[in-house]
Amino acid sequence: MHYKRILLKLSGEALMGEKQYGIDSKRLEEYADEIKQVVDKGIEVAIVIGGGNIFRGLSGAATGMDRVQADHMGMLATVINGLALQSALELKGVQTRLQSAIKINEVAEPFIRRRAMRHLEKGRVVIFGGGTGNPYFTTDSAAVLRAIEIEADVILKGTRVDGIYTSDPEKDENATKFDTISFKDVLNRGLKVMDTTAFTLSQENQLPIVVFDMNKKGNLLKIVDGQNIGTVVNM
């Protein structure tokens, strides 16, 4: 396998599947199958999920809600998604632990770096909920931060497109895809991979990012096997 320890970043919207809101059980099961294939190969897997399918802090703030309170609601949404994915994985026989950046001990373990790394070493999937535990930071930032803390080899950002393009491929039919691109070129071209805080943190720590289509069956396994899937962002 090309990677030993990965951090998989999923958007909350991805869990909606064909629905307009909430969690699509079919999509959840598909993701659990993809993750199980990787775990069965001996890869250590950590996951960060967004909460946009339930509540997004920025959207709440845009309607006049206090931003800090709105972000706290968004953090709780990520915990709900984490619980759903944990349940789906355990139904597949995959041992899973949910750790939260905000204290919610009856539902999830508190985030403790050494405990998380020990879970990974034992072959358990670790889901990080609650974002960074702080308002004004996105789950992209949480993903990069946790990946650095647990010494992951790479961040795999699962999206609905198959990589990074010169422009939005859903709007521009002439958009061309990058197989690899440097952090510097992403910034110079103004391409949207992650929010600026998360992207800069990844660059400073020389942590590569792979953007790929999570909805295409087998892609996750192909990436950890070293196949050229998606777009790799590195130094």
Helices and strands as residue ranges (DSSP letters): E 5-10, G 13-16, H 25-40, E 44-49, H 57-62, H 67-91, E 96-100, E 109-110, H 113-121, E 125-129, H 139-149, E 154-159, E 164-165, E 177-178, E 180-182, H 183-189, H 196-204, E 209-213, H 219-224, E 231-234
